Every structure is written in C-alpha cells, then in structure tokens.
C-alpha cells in the first residue's frame, strides 16, 4: 500500500488541495492544449496558406483573433481581491 500512495503522489493525485495540486492541474491543461494546437495548427495553417495563396491573409486573421481575445479577456475578467490572492481559489 505504501508504494501505491507514493505513486499517486508522484502522479499528482494527492489528497491535499493545496497549491501544488492546483499548479499541477494548470500545467496539465497547458501541456494538453499545446499538444492539441501542435496537432491541428500546422495543418490548419497550411490549408489557410493554400486557400489564400500566400501567408499575408492568415497572419492578419490570426493577429486580429489575438487582439479580439485580448480585448474580451480585458473586459470580462475581474481582478482578484486581496483575500482571494492570499488564500487562493475556493472550491
């Protein structure tokens, strides 16, 4: 049983809900999204390049999408209060 508990801790399945569990979840999501982006992104970029017969239009579309997402994030996200920043997220 001790070996199973150690393996679970190494895999990030500890019983505590402390900051280390939150960080491991965030890192897992980031790596998963990077993998999906690498899988889909190159093919989508090549298709956009072929359809537009150049790279200018796809680059401008991606830049506009990034600006749009940044504007949405800036207007919809609320800043953390001092108590939330000290104690972390609540479940």
Beta strands, then each sheet from edge to edge (+ up, - down):
end
